[in-house]
Amino acid sequence: MSKIKIGVIGAGSISEAHLNAYANNDKVELYAICDLNEERAKAKAEKYGASKTYVDYHDLMNDQDIDAVSICTWNNTHADIAIAALNSGKNVLVEKPMTTSMEKAYEMEETVKKTGKKLQVGFVRRYASNTQILKKFIEEDDLGEIYYAKATCIRRLGNPGGWFSDIERSGGGPLIDIGVHVIDVLWYLMGCPKVKSISGNTYNKLGNRKNIKNLSFYQAADYDPDKNTVEDMANAMIRFENGASLLVDVSFTLHAKQDEISVKLYGTKGGAEVEPSLAIVTEKYDTILNLAPQVDSTTFDFGQAFQAEIDHFVDVCLGEKETLSPVADGVEMTKILSGIYESAEKGKEIYFD
């Protein structure tokens, strides 16, 4: 069987996760890397054995040897690159968020339908082992009707700066960067119900706190402490058409005692925690039980999850599987994120038809 040829567009930090996973898949030939920084593209190509490099993604699209692409660029460029790739006959894995506007989201969905090519959205937590283990319990109705979920992803000091803090390129701050992961994994486990209304708040009170010493944090390659146009934190109540609700709060910076991640859901027969550690709560013989699964990893395993996501995408490209994160879900998640920002800006609840 001939290997599928992959092009990776964007050679920044997240591209490493894609490149490593492709390198570990024996059905793949890592063929091309594209980045605005030619030196960085060539360095990654040398490291991973890619035979071609590009500076302009349009030139990569014209390369008919490439079967599929991973898009690892700034959020505001995802849609245009994905649409160009689909139109050039390539399958697409696009990093989250799928895009930063509803208009672009619908255009991407239409292009998928028009071209018949595959698009997988990079909701990597869907592919994590702890998520998939819990999904089986939910599918067997062990939790019953899931009617409430809540997610917290708090960084006390963690604004990466650079393009992450530039709203023109990122589309937002912690909500669109890290919040999308915890919102999506709960929404996925809840069965992807349609959103009915959103009440959201965003705050920009602390900035990037460049004055803080003695506590290190991740900084983007283009970190600039003087540029920050995104929110510090956001929270929201999301209501769905089936009556379920989801509560979320996320931050880049907050006067919190410690960083925190918590992903939980509750049903009529039981409850579960995905983070900080996989756990299931159930009831049997009039007794409440806390179930602790014996598994390799009870929390999100970054390497395992990206490998599973990339392996799944490769199988989608080969026609062997359907994606777990299709473009339609990307559209709905864009609606949720946009709705939170719109509600915060208008200071009122937003309703959807």
C-alpha positions as CSV (number, residue, x, y, z in Angstrom):
1,M,0.0,0.0,0.0
2,S,1.4,3.4,-1.0
3,K,1.7,5.9,1.9
4,I,-0.3,9.1,2.0
5,K,1.7,12.2,1.6
6,I,1.1,14.9,4.2
7,G,1.9,18.6,4.2
8,V,2.0,20.5,7.5
9,I,1.2,24.2,7.3
10,G,2.6,26.3,10.1
11,A,5.7,25.2,11.9
12,G,5.1,26.7,15.3
13,S,4.9,24.9,18.7
14,I,1.7,22.9,18.1
15,S,3.1,21.5,14.8
16,E,5.5,19.4,16.8
17,A,2.6,17.3,18.1
18,H,1.4,16.8,14.5
19,L,4.8,16.0,13.1
20,N,5.7,13.6,15.9
21,A,2.4,11.7,15.4
22,Y,2.8,11.6,11.6
23,A,6.3,10.3,12.0
24,N,5.1,7.5,14.2
25,N,2.4,6.4,11.6
26,D,3.7,3.9,9.1
27,K,0.9,4.8,6.6
28,V,2.3,8.3,6.2
29,E,5.1,10.0,4.3
30,L,5.8,13.5,5.8
31,Y,6.2,15.2,2.5
32,A,6.1,19.0,2.9
33,I,6.3,21.7,5.5
34,C,5.1,25.3,5.0
35,D,5.8,28.3,7.2
36,L,6.1,32.1,6.7
37,N,9.6,31.7,8.3
38,E,11.5,29.8,5.7
39,E,14.4,29.0,8.1
40,R,11.9,27.4,10.6
41,A,10.2,25.4,7.8
42,K,13.6,24.0,6.6
43,A,14.7,23.2,10.2
44,K,11.5,21.2,10.7
45,A,11.8,19.5,7.3
46,E,15.3,18.4,8.1
47,K,14.3,17.1,11.6
48,Y,11.4,15.1,10.2
49,G,12.7,14.1,6.8
50,A,10.2,16.1,4.7
51,S,11.4,16.5,1.1
52,K,9.8,19.9,0.3
53,T,9.4,23.2,2.1
54,Y,7.2,26.2,1.2
55,V,6.8,29.7,2.4
56,D,3.4,30.4,0.6
57,Y,0.7,27.9,1.3
58,H,-0.8,28.6,-2.1
59,D,2.3,26.9,-3.6
60,L,1.8,23.9,-1.4
61,M,-1.8,23.7,-2.6
62,N,-0.5,23.5,-6.2
63,D,1.5,20.4,-5.3
64,Q,-0.7,17.6,-6.5
65,D,1.4,14.9,-4.8
66,I,0.1,16.0,-1.4
67,D,-2.9,14.1,-0.3
68,A,-3.8,15.8,3.0
69,V,-2.7,18.7,5.2
70,S,-2.5,19.7,8.9
71,I,-3.2,23.4,9.5
72,C,-1.3,24.6,12.5
73,T,-1.4,28.4,11.8
74,W,-2.9,31.5,13.5
75,N,-6.6,31.0,14.2
76,N,-7.7,33.8,11.8
77,T,-6.0,32.0,8.9
78,H,-7.5,28.5,9.5
79,A,-10.6,29.0,7.3
80,D,-8.9,30.4,4.2
81,I,-6.2,27.8,4.2
82,A,-8.7,25.0,4.8
83,I,-10.9,26.1,2.0
84,A,-8.0,26.4,-0.4
85,A,-6.8,22.9,0.6
86,L,-10.3,21.4,0.1
87,N,-10.7,23.1,-3.3
88,S,-7.3,21.7,-4.4
89,G,-8.4,18.2,-3.6
90,K,-6.8,17.7,-0.3
91,N,-8.2,16.3,3.0
92,V,-7.8,18.6,6.0
93,L,-7.0,18.4,9.7
94,V,-7.4,21.9,11.0
95,E,-6.4,22.9,14.5
96,K,-9.0,24.2,16.9
97,P,-10.7,26.6,16.9
98,M,-11.9,25.7,13.4
99,T,-12.3,29.4,12.6
100,T,-13.1,32.7,14.3
101,S,-16.3,33.7,12.6
102,M,-19.7,32.1,11.8
103,E,-19.4,33.3,8.2
104,K,-16.2,31.4,7.7
105,A,-17.5,28.4,9.5
106,Y,-20.5,28.1,7.1
107,E,-18.2,28.6,4.1
108,M,-15.9,25.8,5.3
109,E,-18.9,23.5,5.8
110,E,-20.2,24.3,2.2
111,T,-16.8,23.7,0.8
112,V,-16.6,20.2,2.4
113,K,-20.0,19.4,0.9
114,K,-19.1,20.8,-2.5
115,T,-15.7,19.1,-2.8
116,G,-16.5,15.8,-1.1
117,K,-13.2,16.0,0.7
118,K,-12.7,15.2,4.4
119,L,-12.3,17.8,7.1
120,Q,-11.4,16.9,10.7
121,V,-11.4,19.6,13.4
122,G,-8.6,19.3,15.9
123,F,-10.7,18.7,19.0
124,V,-7.9,16.5,20.4
125,R,-9.5,15.7,23.7
126,R,-12.2,13.7,21.9
127,Y,-9.5,11.2,20.9
128,A,-7.9,10.9,24.4
129,S,-8.1,7.5,26.0
130,N,-9.9,8.8,29.1
131,T,-12.6,10.4,26.9
132,Q,-13.1,7.3,24.8
133,I,-13.3,5.1,27.9
134,L,-16.0,7.3,29.4
135,K,-17.8,7.5,26.1
136,K,-18.4,3.7,26.2
137,F,-20.1,4.0,29.6
138,I,-22.3,6.8,28.3
139,E,-23.2,4.9,25.2
140,E,-24.3,2.0,27.4
141,D,-26.5,4.4,29.3
142,D,-24.6,3.9,32.6
143,L,-25.0,7.6,33.3
144,G,-28.5,7.9,32.1
145,E,-29.7,11.3,30.8
146,I,-26.8,13.8,31.1
147,Y,-28.4,17.1,32.1
148,Y,-25.6,19.1,33.6
149,A,-21.9,19.6,33.0
150,K,-19.2,22.0,34.2
151,A,-15.7,22.8,33.1
152,T,-13.0,24.9,34.7
153,C,-9.6,25.6,33.1
154,I,-7.8,28.2,35.3
155,R,-4.3,29.5,34.8
156,R,-3.2,31.9,37.5
157,L,-0.4,33.2,35.3
158,G,-0.3,32.0,31.8
159,N,-0.9,34.5,29.0
160,P,1.5,33.2,26.3
161,G,1.7,36.6,24.6
162,G,2.6,36.9,20.9
163,W,-0.2,35.9,18.5
164,F,-2.2,34.3,21.4
165,S,-2.7,37.8,22.9
166,D,-3.4,39.5,19.6
167,I,-7.2,39.4,19.1
168,E,-6.8,40.0,15.3
169,R,-4.9,36.8,14.9
170,S,-6.2,34.7,17.7
171,G,-9.9,35.7,17.7
172,G,-9.8,35.8,21.5
173,G,-8.0,34.8,24.7
174,P,-8.4,31.8,27.1
175,L,-11.9,31.1,25.9
176,I,-10.9,30.3,22.3
177,D,-7.5,28.9,23.2
178,I,-8.0,26.6,26.1
179,G,-11.7,26.9,26.9
180,V,-12.7,25.4,23.6
181,H,-11.1,22.1,24.6
182,V,-13.0,21.7,27.9
183,I,-16.3,22.9,26.4
184,D,-16.0,20.7,23.4
185,V,-15.1,17.5,25.3
186,L,-18.2,17.9,27.6
187,W,-20.4,18.8,24.6
188,Y,-19.2,15.7,22.8
189,L,-19.8,13.5,25.8
190,M,-23.3,15.0,26.2
191,G,-24.1,13.9,22.6
192,C,-23.6,17.3,20.9
193,P,-27.0,18.8,21.6
194,K,-28.0,22.0,19.8
195,V,-27.3,25.2,21.6
196,K,-30.4,27.2,22.7
197,S,-29.0,30.2,24.6
198,I,-25.8,31.6,26.1
199,S,-25.0,34.0,28.9
200,G,-21.4,34.9,29.0
201,N,-18.9,37.3,30.6
202,T,-15.4,38.3,29.7
203,Y,-13.0,40.3,31.8
204,N,-9.8,42.2,31.1
205,K,-8.6,43.4,34.5
206,L,-5.1,42.1,35.0
207,G,-3.4,42.2,31.6
208,N,-0.5,39.9,31.1
209,R,1.1,40.8,34.5
210,K,4.6,41.3,33.1
211,N,5.6,42.6,36.5
212,I,5.4,39.2,38.1
213,K,8.7,37.6,39.1
214,N,9.6,34.1,40.5
215,L,6.9,32.2,38.7
216,S,7.6,31.1,35.1
217,F,5.0,30.3,32.4
218,Y,4.9,29.3,28.7
219,Q,5.7,32.2,26.3
220,A,5.0,32.2,22.6
221,A,7.9,32.5,20.2
222,D,6.9,36.0,19.4
223,Y,6.2,37.0,23.0
224,D,5.8,40.7,23.5
225,P,4.7,41.9,27.0
226,D,3.5,45.2,25.7
227,K,0.8,43.7,23.4
228,N,-2.3,42.2,24.8
229,T,-5.8,42.7,23.4
230,V,-7.6,39.5,24.6
231,E,-9.6,38.8,27.7
232,D,-8.0,37.6,31.0
233,M,-10.9,35.3,31.8
234,A,-14.3,34.3,30.7
235,N,-17.3,32.4,32.1
236,A,-20.6,31.3,30.6
237,M,-23.8,29.3,31.1
238,I,-24.7,27.4,28.0
239,R,-28.3,26.0,27.6
240,F,-29.2,23.4,25.1
241,E,-32.4,22.6,23.3
242,N,-32.7,19.3,25.2
243,G,-32.8,21.1,28.5
244,A,-29.2,20.3,29.5
245,S,-26.8,23.0,30.6
246,L,-23.1,23.6,30.7
247,L,-21.2,25.9,33.0
248,V,-17.6,27.0,32.1
249,D,-14.9,29.3,33.4
250,V,-11.4,29.8,32.0
251,S,-8.5,32.1,32.4
252,F,-5.1,33.1,31.2
253,T,-4.5,35.0,34.4
254,L,-6.4,35.2,37.7
255,H,-5.7,35.8,41.4
256,A,-6.1,32.1,42.1
257,K,-4.2,30.0,44.6
258,Q,-3.3,27.4,41.9
259,D,-3.9,26.3,38.4
260,E,-7.0,24.2,38.0
261,I,-8.6,21.9,35.5
262,S,-11.9,20.3,36.2
263,V,-14.2,18.6,33.6
264,K,-17.4,17.0,35.1
265,L,-20.8,15.8,34.0
266,Y,-23.9,14.6,35.7
267,G,-26.7,12.3,34.7
268,T,-29.8,10.6,36.1
269,K,-28.0,7.3,36.7
270,G,-24.5,8.5,37.5
271,G,-21.8,11.1,37.1
272,A,-18.3,11.3,35.9
273,E,-15.1,13.3,36.0
274,V,-12.8,13.5,33.0
275,E,-10.3,15.8,34.6
276,P,-8.4,16.1,36.9
277,S,-8.7,12.3,36.9
278,L,-11.1,9.9,35.2
279,A,-13.7,8.7,37.7
280,I,-17.3,7.5,37.5
281,V,-20.0,7.8,40.2
282,T,-22.9,5.4,40.2
283,E,-25.5,3.8,42.4
284,K,-26.1,0.1,43.0
285,Y,-28.2,-1.7,45.6
286,D,-29.1,1.6,47.3
287,T,-25.5,2.5,47.7
288,I,-23.5,5.2,46.0
289,L,-20.2,4.0,44.5
290,N,-17.1,5.8,43.3
291,L,-15.6,3.8,40.5
292,A,-11.9,4.2,39.7
293,P,-11.0,2.7,36.3
294,Q,-7.7,0.8,36.2
295,V,-6.2,2.3,33.0
296,D,-2.9,3.5,31.7
297,S,-3.7,7.1,32.1
298,T,-6.6,8.6,34.1
299,T,-5.9,12.1,32.9
300,F,-5.3,13.7,29.5
301,D,-2.1,12.2,28.0
302,F,-0.9,14.8,25.4
303,G,1.2,12.5,23.4
304,Q,-1.3,9.6,23.3
305,A,-4.2,11.9,22.4
306,F,-2.4,13.6,19.5
307,Q,-1.2,10.2,18.2
308,A,-4.8,8.8,18.4
309,E,-6.1,12.0,16.6
310,I,-3.5,11.8,13.8
311,D,-3.9,8.1,13.4
312,H,-7.6,8.5,13.1
313,F,-7.3,11.3,10.5
314,V,-5.0,9.1,8.4
315,D,-7.6,6.3,8.5
316,V,-10.2,8.9,7.5
317,C,-8.1,9.9,4.5
318,L,-7.8,6.2,3.6
319,G,-11.6,5.8,3.8
320,E,-11.3,3.3,6.7
321,K,-13.0,5.5,9.3
322,E,-15.3,8.4,9.8
323,T,-14.0,11.4,11.8
324,L,-15.0,11.9,15.4
325,S,-14.9,15.7,14.9
326,P,-16.6,16.6,11.6
327,V,-17.0,20.1,10.2
328,A,-20.6,20.3,11.4
329,D,-19.3,20.1,15.0
330,G,-16.8,22.8,14.2
331,V,-19.6,25.0,13.1
332,E,-21.6,24.5,16.3
333,M,-18.6,25.1,18.5
334,T,-17.9,28.3,16.6
335,K,-21.5,29.3,17.3
336,I,-20.9,28.6,21.0
337,L,-17.7,30.5,21.3
338,S,-19.0,33.4,19.2
339,G,-22.2,33.4,21.4
340,I,-20.2,33.8,24.6
341,Y,-18.2,36.7,23.2
342,E,-21.4,38.3,21.8
343,S,-23.3,37.9,25.1
344,A,-20.3,39.4,27.0
345,E,-20.1,42.3,24.7
346,K,-23.9,43.1,24.8
347,G,-24.3,42.3,28.5
348,K,-27.3,40.0,27.9
349,E,-28.2,36.5,27.2
350,I,-28.1,35.4,23.5
351,Y,-30.8,33.2,22.0
352,F,-30.5,30.9,18.9
353,D,-33.3,29.9,16.6
